[in-house]
Amino acid sequence: MKTTGTADELRHWAECWKLAGELLDEIKRSDLANMDDAGASRSIRLLSSDERLWFDPKAGSGLVEQQRIFRRLKRG
């Protein structure tokens, strides 16, 4: 993997993401600690629901289009 930027810039970038991860973990812990029974029940229902409810049935995975591109490239 090729990286761009100076070592100091990359170090700063990594430190920012580390801090962001720590803040997101804190928010997650707070949200879970303050969740009421209704919120917990709603989360459980969503997490255990049929995954087809989360996806647009008309949207493809991109696999068919990828295969079409590969076929065109092979012919060439």
C-alpha positions in Angstrom: 0.0 0.0 0.0 1.4 3.4 -1.0 1.1 6.2 1.5 1.3 9.9 0.8 2.3 12.6 3.2 5.1 13.1 5.6 5.6 10.8 8.6 4.3 13.6 10.9 1.1 14.0 8.8 0.5 10.3 8.9 1.2 10.1 12.6 -1.3 13.0 13.1 -3.9 11.3 10.9 -3.6 8.0 12.9 -3.8 9.9 16.2 -7.0 11.6 15.1 -8.6 8.3 14.2 -7.5 6.8 17.5 -9.2 9.7 19.3 -12.3 9.4 17.2 -12.5 5.7 18.1 -12.2 6.4 21.8 -15.0 9.1 21.6 -17.3 6.8 19.6 -16.7 4.0 22.2 -17.7 6.5 25.0 -20.8 7.5 23.1 -21.8 3.8 22.6 -21.3 3.1 26.3 -23.4 6.1 27.3 -26.1 5.2 24.8 -26.3 1.6 26.2 -26.2 2.8 29.8 -29.1 5.2 29.2 -31.2 2.9 27.1 -34.7 2.3 28.5 -36.7 -0.9 28.1 -38.5 0.4 25.0 -35.2 1.3 23.3 -33.7 -2.1 24.2 -36.7 -3.9 22.8 -36.7 -1.9 19.6 -32.9 -2.6 19.1 -33.4 -6.3 19.7 -36.3 -6.5 17.2 -34.2 -4.7 14.6 -31.1 -6.8 15.2 -33.1 -10.0 15.0 -35.4 -9.1 12.1 -35.2 -10.5 8.7 -32.1 -9.0 6.9 -34.2 -8.5 3.8 -35.9 -5.6 5.6 -32.6 -3.7 5.5 -31.8 -4.0 1.8 -33.4 -2.7 -1.3 -34.5 -5.7 -3.3 -34.0 -3.8 -6.6 -30.4 -2.9 -5.8 -27.9 -5.5 -7.0 -24.7 -6.5 -5.3 -22.7 -5.3 -8.2 -21.5 -8.9 -8.9 -23.4 -9.1 -12.2 -22.0 -5.8 -13.4 -18.5 -6.8 -12.4 -18.8 -10.1 -14.4 -20.1 -8.1 -17.4 -17.0 -5.8 -17.2 -14.7 -8.8 -16.9 -16.3 -10.5 -19.9 -15.8 -7.3 -21.9 -12.2 -7.0 -20.9 -11.5 -10.6 -21.8 -12.8 -10.1 -25.3 -10.9 -7.1 -25.6 
